[in-house]
Amino acid sequence: MPIIIKGVVNGKTIMLDDDPGLPQGFRATLHLILEPEKALQLSAGAWADMTPKQIAEFEELMTELDGRPFQVPGPDPS
């Protein structure tokens, strides 16, 4: 069962929000899961400053191309 703890990346260091409860020097494998709006921003940074009209047009285009509804992820409420 995974231990889920959020944190902030600072270069090669990740500062965790909570103590993981692991001994000092314990090796772990990290599986990064980006927040949806951050993932979109990283993959398409040029789109970060899109207006609401541009977002609506993009969603419409993606829906048309994919054949199913597409919606740009909004901010994480947490």
Backbone hydrogen bonds, N-H to C=O, Kabsch-Sander energy under -0.5 kcal/mol:
donor,donor_aa,acceptor,acceptor_aa,energy
4,I,2,P,-0.6
5,I,3,I,-0.7
8,V,15,M,-2.2
10,N,13,T,-3.6
13,T,10,N,-2.0
15,M,8,V,-2.8
15,M,13,T,-0.6
16,L,14,I,-0.8
17,D,6,K,-3.3
26,F,23,P,-1.9
32,L,30,L,-0.6
38,K,35,E,-0.8
39,A,35,E,-2.6
40,L,36,P,-2.2
41,Q,37,E,-1.9
42,L,38,K,-2.6
43,S,39,A,-2.4
44,A,40,L,-2.0
45,G,42,L,-0.5
47,W,44,A,-2.4
48,A,45,G,-1.6
50,M,47,W,-1.8
55,I,51,T,-2.5
56,A,52,P,-2.3
57,E,53,K,-2.3
58,F,54,Q,-2.5
59,E,55,I,-2.8
60,E,56,A,-2.2
61,L,57,E,-2.4
62,M,58,F,-2.8
63,T,59,E,-2.3
64,E,60,E,-2.2
65,L,61,L,-2.6
66,D,62,M,-2.7
67,G,63,T,-2.0
